[in-house]
Amino acid sequence: MRDKIEHLRKIIHYHNYRYYVLNDPQISDYEFDALLRELQELERQHPEWDDPNSPTHRVGSDVTNEFRTVEHRYPMLSLSNTYSMEEVKEFDNRVRKEIGEAEYVCELKFDGTAISLTYENGQLLRGVTRGDGTRGDDVTANVRTIRSVPLQLNGSDYPAFFEIRGEVLMPYESFERLNREREDIGEAPFANPRNAAAGSLKQQNSAETARRELDCTLYSLVGEGFSFETHYDSLCAARKWGFKISDQIGLCRSMEEIEAYIRHWDQARHDLPFATDGVVIKVNRFADQKRLGYTAKAPRWAVAYKFKAEQACTELLSVDFQVGRTGAITPVANLAPVQLAGTVVKRASLHNAEQIALLDVRLGDHVYVEKGGEIIPKITGVDLSARSSESLPFVFIDRCPECGTELVKYEGEARHYCPNSSHCPPQIIGRIVHFISRKAMNIDGLGEETVQLLYDSGLIADAADLYTLKREQLSVLPRLGEKSSDNIIQSIRKSLEVPFSRVLFAIGIRFVGETTAKTLAAHFRSMDALIAATVEELEGVQDVGGRIALSISEYFRDSTNMTFVERLRQFGLRFEIEESEMLSSSLEGLKIVISGTFAEHSRDELKRLIEMHGGKNQAAISSTTDYLLAGSNMGPSKLAKAKKLGIRIIGEEEFMRMIAMDSESGQPEENLQEKKSEPDNLKEEKHRPEENNPIQGSLFE
């Protein structure tokens, strides 16, 4: 029995790591909770084998080393989960036994990532992730990009200092768009909107977070100075102050009303634009919450009812293998049609060979299908009782289904790839389609079908051939008349005006998405400088890691790629940042490191200003750094290193004076203040209320 306990602990620790740290869970919440409950029951039966490091004694953590860690003023506790109405009734009975008559607030349980927002004098002070419940990551810069998070509150009847907790969400529409983009650059898609929201909130580049269009719904006020008697009243006040509070909240005074609320939203959730995975039931009156109190990990006055993922069982008929533009091989299951969550499902992703082996999926099996995040159909298991005795393990292909080239599997990646990028038709077509897309060269009149037609007709072999097309070649093709041909030729000519950053994105270097292309273009400013850059120089660019740097270097070492790039140059595409894209050259050649937070601008805004005035952003201080642009809350080690190296330290105000241009000379204004050891805005934080003050409000989630 002890071996079983240790085995369960090991499995749960592993899945905790996949969920909280990698944002890549391998099992459902239901399966995880079942494992945890089994361990809890065994530990209850055998207290002699208790271990303080058991996962039953801790809360999962999403803390990373990439952000400043902040201790929560009030702990962010978990909720007890239930999966049956009987357990909800037991919760109601316990509450009524303790306090008598009870009133509840029922809320949808949003499937996102928890956040705590702190406000001081009506202004957003900081945003911190849940972390381990005691401390989390400071993601304030990224939170500020979420449009539903108010930076300044309405009215004046809010406390001078308080926190509000809620959930950062990724709407389905944003989730689908992001996954299409990730697959387009060779990245694995996110499994569900929750993982996508968590990953987006932890981006080092807040401009990338903003592009992902996150949303934020708040559900719990925390702090002192509130006069509310009920949780419901506190949410009404928060909505008045400008916070986004769910419209799906319900006041329930009986178990029958709670059941009706759960039944309604178990069906109606499919019509919502975001993911939900259950209902949270909270005792409404704060005085009753106080009487009920807390366990070590969760409030005794609240419980979460988790919807069971809608599941269907159907036959696996066959498996197709799709080849993407980066050569990634994706196995897709063809299923006997089955009704699931309001739609008929015929196909489901099998992800990769490892996932197929993990599930032991075989042709002819009856498989269980769920909609991951209520969107993407996925196979989650096999009905072994229905398996034929003659079934054989599934054998993953070892050659490309399109060109026959032997597949490769790169270290650290789960997918197989076709390395024949130059002659594999789906890869060629995919790269051309990417090249003409709206965020790349934006060539109208050409879609995937037309590109396929041009390729099959022998008119194009790569994207550079588009610039050799003539009107008379197009007009004779099926579905293309003279007018359509004219529009295509005109759009191809217009694409010569597309700026360098989009040209760089369009050529399709693996892992180089739209944002990374902009960063690289601003840093190197020309294709030639980028081609000449070493891997070390590439890694020195903000938000360009080793994998991206190596991919760029390998792309330009390939002779076929270089021939393609040179042909684009000959046709007149923009290979450097035009002067019109720059505001001035006042920071020409200067290398600047940014650290801390700033009053008037976000760090990303300041980085863009540096680039638009000719400067270069550096990720770390070195002997080549010219300036340290220092804000509040910067790390003491950076400041000490800058002083040791004699690097000039400037504040936000001085920086803005440096880039203020003389209208006639185009040179920086004179009389800049002398070098100083510490800018004015490096000040200590204001005094906070004492830790032992009484709390009125909800402390969980």
DOTOR-780730 format. One record per residue (C-alpha): residue number from 1; x, y, z. Coordinates in nm, 2 decimals. Each point is the difference from the previous one (the first is absolute). Layout:
  resi       u       v       w
   NUM       X       Y       Z
...
This chain:
  resi       u       v       w
     1    0.00    0.00    0.00
     2    0.29    0.24    0.08
     3    0.14   -0.06   -0.36
     4   -0.34    0.10   -0.14
     5   -0.01    0.32    0.21
     6    0.35    0.09   -0.12
     7   -0.09   -0.08   -0.36
     8   -0.31    0.22    0.02
     9    0.21    0.29    0.15
    10    0.25   -0.03   -0.29
    11   -0.27    0.00   -0.27
    12   -0.18    0.30    0.16
    13    0.33    0.20    0.04
    14    0.07   -0.07   -0.37
    15   -0.35    0.12   -0.11
    16    0.02    0.30    0.23
    17    0.32    0.10   -0.19
    18   -0.16   -0.05   -0.34
    19   -0.30    0.21    0.11
    20    0.15    0.29    0.19
    21    0.35    0.04   -0.14
    22   -0.02   -0.12   -0.36
    23   -0.36    0.10   -0.05
    24   -0.03   -0.33   -0.19
    25   -0.22   -0.25    0.19
    26   -0.01   -0.36   -0.12
    27   -0.32   -0.10    0.19
    28   -0.34    0.16    0.07
    29   -0.08    0.18    0.32
    30   -0.24   -0.28    0.08
    31    0.27   -0.26   -0.03
    32    0.24    0.21    0.20
    33   -0.25    0.05    0.28
    34   -0.08   -0.37    0.01
    35    0.37   -0.08    0.05
    36    0.02    0.26    0.28
    37   -0.31   -0.13    0.17
    38    0.13   -0.35   -0.01
    39    0.33    0.11    0.16
    40   -0.19    0.20    0.27
    41   -0.21   -0.30    0.09
    42    0.31   -0.23    0.02
    43    0.19    0.26    0.22
    44   -0.31    0.02    0.22
    45    0.00   -0.37    0.05
    46    0.38   -0.01    0.06
    47    0.10    0.31    0.20
    48    0.33   -0.17    0.09
    49    0.12    0.06   -0.35
    50   -0.08    0.37   -0.01
    51    0.26    0.22   -0.18
    52    0.00    0.38    0.02
    53    0.11    0.00   -0.36
    54   -0.30   -0.19   -0.12
    55   -0.20    0.18   -0.28
    56   -0.30   -0.02    0.24
    57    0.17    0.25    0.22
    58    0.08    0.26   -0.26
    59   -0.15    0.22   -0.26
    60    0.13   -0.01   -0.36
    61    0.22    0.29   -0.10
    62    0.05    0.19   -0.33
    63    0.29    0.21    0.13
    64    0.29    0.03   -0.24
    65    0.35    0.16    0.00
    66   -0.10    0.24   -0.28
    67   -0.19    0.25    0.21
    68    0.04    0.18    0.33
    69   -0.16   -0.21    0.28
    70   -0.25    0.19    0.23
    71   -0.14   -0.13    0.32
    72   -0.38    0.01    0.02
    73   -0.13    0.23    0.27
    74   -0.29   -0.24    0.04
    75    0.04   -0.37   -0.11
    76   -0.16   -0.11   -0.32
    77   -0.15   -0.33    0.12
    78   -0.14   -0.29   -0.21
    79   -0.36   -0.12   -0.01
    80   -0.13   -0.35    0.08
    81   -0.12   -0.16   -0.31
    82   -0.32   -0.22   -0.04
    83   -0.12   -0.20   -0.29
    84   -0.34   -0.11    0.11
    85   -0.32    0.17    0.13
    86    0.01   -0.22    0.30
    87    0.33    0.16    0.11
    88   -0.15    0.35   -0.05
    89   -0.30   -0.11    0.22
    90    0.25   -0.11    0.27
    91    0.17    0.34   -0.02
    92   -0.34    0.17    0.04
    93   -0.09   -0.22    0.30
    94    0.33    0.08    0.17
    95   -0.05    0.37   -0.05
    96   -0.36    0.00    0.13
    97    0.10   -0.21    0.30
    98    0.26    0.26    0.09
    99   -0.19    0.33   -0.07
   100   -0.36   -0.09   -0.05
   101   -0.17    0.17   -0.30
   102    0.24    0.06   -0.28
   103    0.01    0.21   -0.32
   104    0.24   -0.08   -0.28
   105    0.15    0.18   -0.30
   106    0.05   -0.23   -0.29
   107    0.26    0.10   -0.26
   108    0.15   -0.16   -0.31
   109    0.34   -0.15    0.06
   110    0.21    0.15   -0.27
   111    0.26   -0.22   -0.17
   112    0.29    0.25    0.00
   113    0.29    0.09    0.22
   114   -0.05    0.17    0.34
   115    0.12    0.36    0.05
   116    0.01    0.24    0.30
   117   -0.02    0.37   -0.08
   118    0.10    0.27    0.26
   119   -0.14    0.35   -0.02
   120    0.13    0.31    0.18
   121   -0.20    0.32    0.00
   122   -0.21   -0.13   -0.29
   123    0.30   -0.09   -0.23
   124    0.14   -0.34   -0.09
   125    0.31   -0.06    0.20
   126    0.09   -0.36   -0.09
   127   -0.12   -0.33   -0.13
   128    0.13   -0.33    0.14
   129   -0.07   -0.36   -0.10
   130   -0.13   -0.25    0.25
   131    0.34   -0.18    0.02
   132    0.00   -0.24    0.30
   133   -0.27    0.19    0.18
   134    0.25    0.18    0.22
   135    0.21    0.18   -0.26
   136   -0.04    0.05   -0.38
   137    0.16    0.16   -0.30
   138   -0.03    0.38   -0.06
   139   -0.15    0.03   -0.35
   140   -0.12    0.36    0.03
   141    0.14    0.11   -0.34
   142   -0.20   -0.28   -0.17
   143   -0.31    0.05    0.20
   144   -0.01    0.37   -0.11
   145   -0.04   -0.12   -0.36
   146   -0.34   -0.17    0.09
   147   -0.27    0.25   -0.11
   148   -0.26   -0.13    0.25
   149    0.24    0.08    0.30
   150   -0.07    0.36    0.10
   151    0.32    0.21    0.06
   152   -0.20    0.27    0.18
   153   -0.33   -0.07    0.19
   154   -0.33    0.18   -0.04
   155   -0.15    0.20    0.29
   156    0.16    0.06    0.34
   157   -0.16   -0.24    0.25
   158    0.27   -0.27   -0.03
   159    0.26   -0.06    0.28
   160    0.33    0.17   -0.03
   161    0.18   -0.34   -0.02
   162   -0.16   -0.34   -0.09
   163    0.04   -0.31   -0.22
   164   -0.25   -0.17   -0.23
   165    0.04   -0.35   -0.13
   166   -0.12   -0.16   -0.32
   167    0.09   -0.20   -0.31
   168    0.19    0.10   -0.31
   169   -0.17   -0.17   -0.30
   170    0.07   -0.06   -0.36
   171   -0.33    0.02   -0.20
   172   -0.05   -0.28   -0.25
   173    0.04    0.23   -0.30
   174    0.35    0.12    0.12
   175    0.09   -0.36    0.09
   176   -0.08   -0.13   -0.35
   177    0.19    0.28   -0.16
   178    0.31   -0.05    0.22
   179    0.01   -0.37   -0.06
   180   -0.02    0.05   -0.38
   181    0.30    0.24    0.03
   182    0.20   -0.24    0.22
   183   -0.06   -0.29   -0.24
   184    0.10    0.23   -0.29
   185    0.35    0.07    0.15
   186    0.05   -0.36    0.11
   187   -0.09    0.04    0.36
   188   -0.23   -0.26    0.18
   189   -0.35    0.14    0.05
   190   -0.13    0.06    0.35
   191   -0.22   -0.28    0.13
   192   -0.27    0.23    0.13
   193   -0.08    0.37    0.07
   194    0.12   -0.04    0.37
   195    0.35   -0.10   -0.10
   196    0.00    0.28   -0.27
   197   -0.10    0.26    0.26
   198    0.26   -0.11    0.25
   199    0.27    0.00   -0.27
   200   -0.10    0.34   -0.13
   201    0.01    0.15    0.34
   202    0.36   -0.12    0.05
   203    0.13    0.16   -0.32
   204    0.32    0.19    0.04
   205   -0.12    0.24   -0.27
   206   -0.32    0.18    0.11
   207   -0.06    0.10   -0.36
   208   -0.05   -0.37   -0.08
   209   -0.24   -0.03    0.30
   210   -0.20    0.29   -0.14
   211   -0.02   -0.16   -0.34
   212   -0.16   -0.31    0.15
   213   -0.31    0.19    0.10
   214   -0.05   -0.14    0.36
   215   -0.31    0.08    0.21
   216   -0.04    0.03    0.38
   217   -0.30   -0.07    0.21
   218    0.02    0.09    0.38
   219   -0.19   -0.18    0.28
   220    0.14    0.08    0.34
   221    0.09    0.32    0.19
   222    0.27   -0.03    0.27
   223    0.12    0.27    0.24
   224   -0.11    0.24    0.28
   225   -0.25    0.28    0.00
   226   -0.29   -0.17   -0.17
   227   -0.35    0.05    0.15
   228   -0.17   -0.28   -0.19
   229   -0.19   -0.27    0.19
   230   -0.02   -0.24   -0.29
   231    0.22   -0.13   -0.28
   232   -0.27    0.09   -0.25
   233   -0.01    0.36    0.10
   234    0.39    0.02   -0.02
   235   -0.02   -0.12   -0.36
   236   -0.27    0.26   -0.09
   237    0.23    0.27    0.14
   238    0.30   -0.13   -0.19
   239   -0.20    0.01   -0.33
   240   -0.09    0.36    0.07
   241    0.37    0.08    0.06
   242    0.08   -0.13   -0.35
   243    0.09   -0.36    0.05
   244   -0.13   -0.27   -0.24
   245   -0.23   -0.22    0.22
   246   -0.17   -0.30   -0.14
   247   -0.36    0.05   -0.12
   248   -0.07   -0.37    0.08
   249   -0.01    0.04    0.38
   250   -0.30   -0.14    0.18
   251   -0.14    0.04    0.36
   252   -0.12   -0.34    0.13
   253   -0.19   -0.06    0.32
   254   -0.06   -0.37   -0.03
   255    0.16   -0.32   -0.12
   256   -0.27   -0.01   -0.28
   257    0.11    0.34   -0.13
   258    0.37   -0.11    0.01
   259   -0.09   -0.32   -0.20
   260   -0.19    0.21   -0.26
   261    0.29    0.24   -0.04
   262    0.24   -0.29   -0.06
   263   -0.23   -0.18   -0.24
   264   -0.06    0.31   -0.20
   265    0.37    0.09   -0.04
   266    0.11   -0.35   -0.07
   267   -0.18    0.04   -0.33
   268    0.01    0.38   -0.06
   269    0.38    0.01    0.05
   270    0.05   -0.12   -0.35
   271   -0.14    0.33   -0.13
   272    0.24    0.21    0.19
   273    0.30    0.16   -0.18
   274    0.24   -0.13    0.27
   275    0.08   -0.32    0.18
   276   -0.16   -0.10    0.33
   277    0.05   -0.32    0.19
   278   -0.25    0.02    0.28
   279   -0.20    0.20    0.26
   280    0.14    0.16    0.32
   281   -0.25    0.01    0.29
   282    0.08    0.26    0.27
   283   -0.18    0.08    0.33
   284   -0.11    0.36   -0.06
   285    0.01    0.17    0.34
   286    0.36    0.09    0.11
   287   -0.10   -0.06    0.37
   288   -0.10   -0.35   -0.09
   289    0.33   -0.05   -0.19
   290    0.19    0.11    0.31
   291   -0.19   -0.25    0.21
   292    0.07   -0.29   -0.24
   293    0.37    0.09   -0.03
   294    0.27   -0.20   -0.20
   295    0.18   -0.32   -0.02
   296    0.37    0.00   -0.06
   297   -0.05    0.04   -0.38
   298   -0.35    0.11   -0.07
   299   -0.30    0.20    0.14
   300   -0.27   -0.20    0.17
   301   -0.26    0.24   -0.13
   302    0.05   -0.07   -0.37
   303    0.02   -0.29   -0.24
   304    0.05   -0.06   -0.37
   305   -0.22   -0.23   -0.20
   306    0.19   -0.12   -0.30
   307   -0.18   -0.08   -0.33
   308    0.10   -0.33   -0.13
   309    0.15    0.04   -0.35
   310   -0.25   -0.10   -0.26
   311    0.12   -0.33   -0.15
   312   -0.11   -0.23   -0.28
   313    0.11   -0.34   -0.11
   314    0.05   -0.08   -0.37
   315    0.20   -0.22   -0.24
   316    0.35    0.10   -0.12
   317   -0.02   -0.07   -0.38
   318    0.34    0.12   -0.12
   319    0.28    0.25    0.06
   320    0.11    0.26   -0.25
   321    0.34    0.18    0.02
   322    0.01    0.37   -0.08
   323    0.32    0.18   -0.10
   324    0.03    0.37    0.11
   325    0.22    0.27   -0.16
   326    0.27   -0.06    0.26
   327    0.00   -0.38   -0.08
   328   -0.18   -0.09    0.33
   329   -0.20   -0.32   -0.03
   330   -0.34    0.00    0.17
   331   -0.20   -0.32    0.03
   332   -0.38    0.05   -0.03
   333   -0.25   -0.26    0.10
   334   -0.30   -0.07   -0.24
   335   -0.29   -0.10    0.22
   336   -0.35   -0.14   -0.05
   337   -0.21    0.32    0.03
   338   -0.12    0.07    0.36
   339   -0.19    0.28    0.17
   340    0.21    0.18    0.25
   341   -0.07    0.34    0.18
   342   -0.25    0.11   -0.26
   343    0.20   -0.09   -0.31
   344    0.07   -0.31   -0.21
   345    0.36   -0.11    0.04
   346    0.17   -0.20   -0.28
   347    0.37    0.08    0.05
   348    0.22    0.04    0.30
   349    0.37    0.09    0.05
   350    0.23   -0.28    0.13
   351    0.28    0.26    0.04
   352    0.31   -0.22   -0.04
   353    0.15   -0.35    0.03
   354    0.06    0.03    0.37
   355   -0.37    0.08    0.07
   356   -0.11   -0.29   -0.22
   357    0.23   -0.24    0.19
   358   -0.11    0.14    0.34
   359   -0.37   -0.06   -0.08
   360    0.08   -0.33   -0.18
   361   -0.25    0.10   -0.27
   362   -0.05   -0.26   -0.28
   363   -0.19    0.00   -0.32
   364   -0.35   -0.14    0.05
   365    0.00    0.10    0.37
   366   -0.30    0.16    0.16
   367    0.15    0.32    0.14
   368   -0.13    0.27    0.24
   369   -0.01    0.34   -0.15
   370   -0.02    0.33    0.20
   371    0.02    0.36   -0.11
   372    0.32    0.15    0.15
   373   -0.10    0.34    0.14
   374   -0.34   -0.06   -0.16
   375    0.16    0.07   -0.35
   376    0.25   -0.26   -0.13
   377   -0.12   -0.36   -0.02
   378    0.26   -0.23    0.16
   379    0.02   -0.37    0.07
   380    0.04   -0.06    0.38
   381   -0.02   -0.38    0.03
   382   -0.10   -0.34   -0.14
   383   -0.28   -0.23    0.09
   384    0.22   -0.31    0.04
   385   -0.31   -0.22    0.06
   386   -0.10    0.06   -0.37
   387    0.35   -0.07   -0.14
   388    0.03   -0.28   -0.25
   389    0.24   -0.28    0.10
   390    0.16    0.03   -0.34
   391    0.09    0.37    0.04
   392    0.36    0.10   -0.04
   393    0.19    0.30    0.15
   394    0.00    0.30   -0.21
   395    0.32    0.06   -0.20
   396    0.09    0.36   -0.06
   397    0.12    0.08   -0.36
   398    0.37    0.04   -0.05
   399   -0.02    0.17   -0.34
   400   -0.17    0.32   -0.12
   401   -0.35   -0.09   -0.14
   402    0.05    0.26   -0.27
   403    0.36   -0.03   -0.13
   404    0.12   -0.32    0.15
   405    0.30    0.16    0.19
   406    0.10   -0.18    0.32
   407   -0.13    0.19    0.30
   408    0.21    0.15    0.28
   409   -0.07    0.08    0.36
   410    0.19    0.28    0.16
   411    0.13   -0.02    0.35
   412   -0.24    0.15    0.25
   413   -0.30   -0.01   -0.24
   414   -0.29   -0.24   -0.01
   415   -0.08    0.04   -0.36
   416    0.15   -0.17   -0.31
   417    0.11    0.22   -0.29
   418    0.06   -0.04   -0.37
   419    0.34    0.16   -0.06
   420   -0.06    0.03   -0.38
   421   -0.10    0.37    0.02
   422    0.11    0.08   -0.36
   423   -0.20   -0.27   -0.18
   424   -0.29   -0.11    0.22
   425   -0.31    0.15   -0.17
   426   -0.21    0.07    0.32
   427    0.29    0.18    0.16
   428    0.06    0.21   -0.32
   429   -0.37    0.08   -0.03
   430   -0.02    0.08    0.37
   431    0.29    0.24   -0.01
   432   -0.15    0.18   -0.30
   433   -0.33    0.03    0.17
   434    0.17    0.14    0.31
   435    0.20    0.24   -0.22
   436   -0.32    0.16   -0.15
   437   -0.19    0.01    0.32
   438   -0.14    0.33    0.14
   439    0.25    0.04    0.27
   440    0.29   -0.08   -0.23
   441    0.00    0.13   -0.36
   442   -0.38    0.05   -0.01
   443   -0.04   -0.10   -0.37
   444   -0.38    0.01   -0.07
   445   -0.17   -0.23   -0.25
   446    0.22   -0.30    0.07
   447   -0.14   -0.27    0.23
   448    0.12   -0.35    0.07
   449   -0.19   -0.15   -0.29
   450    0.14    0.26   -0.25
   451    0.35   -0.06    0.14
   452   -0.05   -0.37   -0.05
   453   -0.12    0.06   -0.36
   454    0.31    0.22   -0.08
   455    0.23   -0.26    0.15
   456   -0.17   -0.29   -0.19
   457    0.02    0.20   -0.32
   458    0.37    0.04    0.03
   459   -0.02    0.39    0.03
   460    0.15    0.02    0.35
   461    0.24   -0.22    0.19
   462    0.04    0.23    0.30
   463   -0.12    0.34    0.12
   464    0.27    0.19   -0.20
   465   -0.16   -0.12   -0.32
   466   -0.31    0.21    0.07
   467    0.20    0.30   -0.11
   468    0.05   -0.15   -0.34
   469   -0.37   -0.06   -0.08
   470   -0.16    0.18   -0.29
   471   -0.37    0.09   -0.05
   472   -0.03   -0.22   -0.31
   473    0.13   -0.31    0.19
   474   -0.27    0.04    0.26
   475   -0.30    0.09   -0.21
   476   -0.01   -0.33   -0.18
   477   -0.01   -0.21    0.31
   478   -0.33   -0.15    0.14
   479   -0.20    0.23    0.22
   480    0.23    0.30   -0.08
   481   -0.12    0.26   -0.25
   482    0.16    0.32   -0.11
   483   -0.13    0.21    0.29
   484    0.12   -0.25    0.26
   485    0.33   -0.02   -0.17
   486    0.04    0.38   -0.01
   487   -0.08    0.01    0.38
   488    0.26   -0.27    0.08
   489    0.28    0.17   -0.20
   490   -0.09    0.34    0.15
   491    0.01   -0.15    0.35
   492    0.33   -0.17   -0.06
   493    0.15    0.33   -0.11
   494   -0.14    0.18    0.30
   495    0.17   -0.26    0.23
   496    0.33    0.16   -0.09
   497   -0.09    0.28    0.24
   498   -0.04   -0.24    0.30
   499    0.24    0.10    0.28
   500    0.31   -0.21    0.08
   501   -0.14   -0.15    0.32
   502   -0.29   -0.16   -0.19
   503    0.23   -0.12   -0.28
   504    0.21   -0.17    0.27
   505   -0.31   -0.16    0.14
   506   -0.12   -0.10   -0.35
   507    0.31   -0.21   -0.10
   508   -0.10   -0.25    0.26
   509    0.29   -0.07    0.23
   510   -0.10   -0.26    0.25
   511   -0.10    0.14    0.34
   512    0.01    0.36   -0.13
   513   -0.35    0.13    0.04
   514   -0.13    0.35   -0.06
   515    0.12    0.15    0.33
   516    0.34   -0.16   -0.02
   517    0.04    0.13   -0.35
   518   -0.07    0.35    0.11
   519    0.25   -0.03    0.28
   520    0.27   -0.13   -0.23
   521   -0.07    0.26   -0.26
   522    0.02    0.28    0.25
   523    0.32   -0.14    0.15
   524    0.20   -0.08   -0.32
   525   -0.17    0.25   -0.23
   526    0.09   -0.19   -0.32
   527   -0.01   -0.35   -0.14
   528    0.38    0.01   -0.06
   529    0.07    0.07    0.37
   530   -0.23   -0.28    0.10
   531    0.16   -0.24   -0.24
   532    0.35    0.09    0.14
   533   -0.11   -0.04    0.37
   534    0.15   -0.28    0.20
   535   -0.21   -0.22    0.22
   536    0.14    0.18    0.31
   537   -0.10    0.34   -0.15
   538   -0.35   -0.13   -0.08
   539   -0.04   -0.14    0.36
   540    0.09    0.35    0.13
   541   -0.32    0.15   -0.16
   542   -0.29    0.05    0.24
   543   -0.23   -0.31    0.00
   544    0.21   -0.20   -0.25
   545    0.10   -0.32    0.17
   546    0.24   -0.27   -0.10
   547   -0.25   -0.20   -0.20
   548   -0.10    0.30   -0.21
   549    0.35    0.12   -0.05
   550    0.12   -0.34   -0.12
   551   -0.30   -0.03   -0.24
   552    0.09    0.34   -0.15
   553    0.36   -0.09   -0.04
   554   -0.08   -0.33   -0.16
   555   -0.25    0.16   -0.24
   556    0.26    0.24   -0.14
   557    0.27   -0.27   -0.03
   558   -0.23   -0.20   -0.24
   559    0.10    0.08   -0.36
   560   -0.36   -0.05   -0.12
   561   -0.13    0.25    0.25
   562    0.27    0.25   -0.09
   563   -0.08   -0.03   -0.37
   564   -0.37    0.06    0.08
   565    0.09    0.31    0.21
   566    0.23    0.14   -0.26
   567   -0.27   -0.04   -0.27
   568   -0.24    0.20    0.22
   569    0.27    0.27    0.03
   570    0.03    0.02   -0.38
   571   -0.37    0.04   -0.03
   572    0.01    0.31    0.22
   573   -0.14   -0.11    0.34
   574    0.10    0.21    0.29
   575    0.30   -0.15    0.18
   576    0.07    0.28    0.25
   577   -0.19    0.24    0.22
   578   -0.09    0.31   -0.20
   579    0.09    0.34    0.15
   580   -0.38    0.08    0.00
   581   -0.04   -0.28    0.25
   582    0.23    0.18    0.25
   583   -0.10    0.30    0.21
   584    0.36    0.13    0.03
   585    0.36   -0.11    0.03
   586    0.05    0.17    0.34
   587    0.10   -0.34    0.16
   588    0.20   -0.12   -0.30
   589    0.24   -0.28    0.11
   590   -0.09    0.02    0.37
   591   -0.06   -0.32    0.20
   592   -0.26    0.03    0.28
   593   -0.11   -0.23    0.27
   594   -0.35    0.05    0.16
   595   -0.07   -0.11    0.35
   596   -0.29    0.06    0.24
   597   -0.35    0.15   -0.04
   598   -0.08    0.35   -0.13
   599   -0.26    0.26    0.07
   600   -0.09    0.12   -0.35
   601    0.10   -0.28   -0.24
   602    0.00   -0.38    0.00
   603    0.34   -0.17   -0.05
   604   -0.11   -0.11   -0.35
   605   -0.09    0.36   -0.09
   606    0.34    0.11    0.11
   607    0.17   -0.28   -0.20
   608   -0.19    0.11   -0.31
   609    0.10    0.36    0.06
   610    0.37   -0.11    0.02
   611   -0.02   -0.18   -0.32
   612   -0.20    0.27   -0.18
   613    0.27    0.25    0.09
   614    0.29   -0.22   -0.12
   615    0.11   -0.17    0.32
   616    0.03   -0.36    0.09
   617   -0.16   -0.18    0.30
   618    0.23   -0.23    0.20
   619   -0.13   -0.27    0.22
   620    0.28    0.01    0.26
   621    0.26    0.25    0.11
   622    0.35   -0.04   -0.14
   623    0.30    0.21   -0.07
   624   -0.15    0.10   -0.34
   625   -0.32    0.15    0.17
   626   -0.02    0.38   -0.04
   627   -0.30    0.07    0.23
   628   -0.21   -0.17    0.27
   629   -0.36    0.13   -0.02
   630   -0.10   -0.05    0.36
   631   -0.36   -0.01    0.14
   632   -0.13   -0.08    0.34
   633    0.02   -0.36    0.15
   634    0.31   -0.08   -0.21
   635    0.23   -0.27    0.13
   636    0.29    0.12    0.22
   637    0.25   -0.22   -0.18
   638   -0.06    0.17   -0.34
   639    0.05    0.34    0.17
   640    0.32   -0.11    0.17
   641    0.14   -0.14   -0.33
   642   -0.08    0.32   -0.19
   643    0.18    0.21    0.27
   644    0.30   -0.24    0.00
   645    0.03    0.03   -0.38
   646   -0.05    0.37    0.00
   647   -0.31   -0.02   -0.22
   648   -0.22    0.31    0.00
   649   -0.32   -0.05    0.18
   650   -0.30    0.21   -0.11
   651   -0.37    0.02    0.10
   652   -0.31    0.01   -0.22
   653   -0.02    0.38    0.00
   654    0.36    0.04   -0.12
   655   -0.04   -0.26   -0.26
   656   -0.30    0.18   -0.15
   657    0.21    0.32   -0.01
   658    0.27   -0.19   -0.19
   659   -0.23   -0.10   -0.28
   660   -0.17    0.34   -0.02
   661    0.13    0.13   -0.33
   662    0.09    0.36   -0.10
   663   -0.24    0.07   -0.28
   664    0.26    0.16   -0.22
   665    0.33   -0.19    0.06
   666   -0.15   -0.34    0.07
   667    0.24   -0.05    0.28
   668   -0.07   -0.07    0.37
   669   -0.06    0.30    0.22
   670    0.31    0.13    0.18
   671    0.06    0.05    0.37
   672   -0.09   -0.35    0.11
   673    0.04   -0.05    0.37
   674    0.33   -0.14    0.11
   675    0.07   -0.36    0.08
   676   -0.16   -0.10    0.33
   677    0.03   -0.32    0.21
   678   -0.38   -0.04    0.06
   679   -0.29    0.14   -0.19
   680   -0.28    0.18    0.18
   681   -0.25   -0.27   -0.06
   682    0.19   -0.27    0.20
   683   -0.20    0.05    0.31
   684   -0.12   -0.24    0.27
   685   -0.36   -0.12   -0.02
   686   -0.25    0.17    0.22
   687   -0.08   -0.15    0.34
   688   -0.26   -0.27   -0.01
   689   -0.26   -0.08    0.27
   690    0.12   -0.25    0.26
   691   -0.02   -0.37   -0.08
   692   -0.22   -0.09    0.30
   693   -0.29    0.24   -0.09
   694   -0.34   -0.17   -0.01
   695   -0.12   -0.12   -0.34
   696   -0.34    0.06   -0.15
   697   -0.05   -0.17   -0.33
   698    0.08   -0.33   -0.17
   699    0.35   -0.14    0.02
   700   -0.01   -0.30   -0.23
   701    0.08   -0.07   -0.37
